[in-house]
Amino acid sequence: AVAFQAVLQKGSAVLVDTDGFLRVRCASGSPLLPPESLDAPTYSDTRWEGFDPSNLVAPPAPSTGQPTGTVHPTSTVPPTEQTPPPAL
């Protein structure tokens, strides 16, 4: 897979590394490059309703060890009731 910059719609699921950087778009598994300001950006995919290139916001650079954004658990089972994975 080739990493690229992406404009993500609000609510897009992403994987965040231990330092808080967005690394992978979950819907496609595509690796993400860090946001970078461009003089003349081009947009190659379908624009969603409400997409406005003049209103884009880059995620703040995280402090080491401090994830940014909201982390949503993938399970609704309380941690004390989750079954640990089998030993390998």
C-alpha positions in Angstrom: 0.0 0.0 0.0 1.1 3.5 -0.8 0.8 6.2 1.9 -0.9 9.4 0.9 -2.4 12.6 2.3 -6.2 12.6 2.7 -9.0 14.8 3.6 -11.2 12.8 5.9 -14.9 13.4 6.5 -15.8 14.1 10.2 -16.4 10.8 11.9 -14.1 8.8 9.7 -12.5 5.8 11.5 -8.7 5.9 11.7 -6.0 4.0 13.5 -3.9 6.1 15.8 -0.4 5.1 16.8 0.9 5.2 20.4 2.1 8.8 19.9 -1.3 10.0 18.7 -0.6 10.3 15.0 -3.3 9.3 12.5 -1.7 6.3 10.6 -4.4 4.3 8.7 -7.9 5.0 7.3 -9.9 2.0 8.6 -12.4 1.9 5.7 -9.7 1.2 3.1 -6.7 0.2 5.2 -4.8 3.0 3.4 -1.8 4.4 5.3 -1.9 8.1 5.8 0.9 10.7 5.5 1.0 13.5 8.0 -1.0 16.6 7.0 1.0 19.1 4.9 -0.1 22.5 3.7 -0.1 22.7 -0.1 -0.2 25.9 -2.3 -2.5 24.4 -4.9 -4.1 21.1 -3.6 -6.1 18.9 -5.9 -9.0 16.6 -4.7 -9.4 13.4 -6.6 -12.3 11.6 -4.9 -16.0 12.2 -4.6 -16.8 15.2 -2.4 -19.4 14.6 0.3 -22.3 16.9 1.1 -20.9 19.9 3.0 -17.3 19.5 1.8 -15.7 22.9 1.5 -12.0 23.1 0.7 -11.8 26.6 2.3 -12.9 25.1 5.7 -10.5 22.2 6.1 -8.8 21.7 9.5 -5.7 19.6 10.1 -5.5 17.6 13.3 -3.2 19.2 15.9 0.2 17.6 16.2 0.1 15.3 19.2 2.3 15.5 22.2 4.3 12.4 22.6 2.1 9.8 24.2 -1.0 11.9 24.1 -3.5 10.8 21.4 -5.6 13.4 19.7 -9.3 13.2 18.9 -11.9 10.9 20.4 -11.2 7.2 20.8 -14.3 5.1 20.4 -14.1 1.5 21.7 -14.9 -1.2 19.2 -16.7 -3.2 21.8 -19.7 -2.3 24.0 -18.8 -5.1 26.5 -17.3 -3.6 29.7 -13.6 -4.3 30.0 -14.1 -6.5 33.1 -16.4 -8.8 31.0 -14.2 -9.2 28.0 -12.6 -12.5 27.3 -8.8 -12.3 26.8 -7.4 -13.5 23.5 -6.1 -17.1 23.5 -2.4 -17.6 24.2 -0.3 -18.2 21.2 
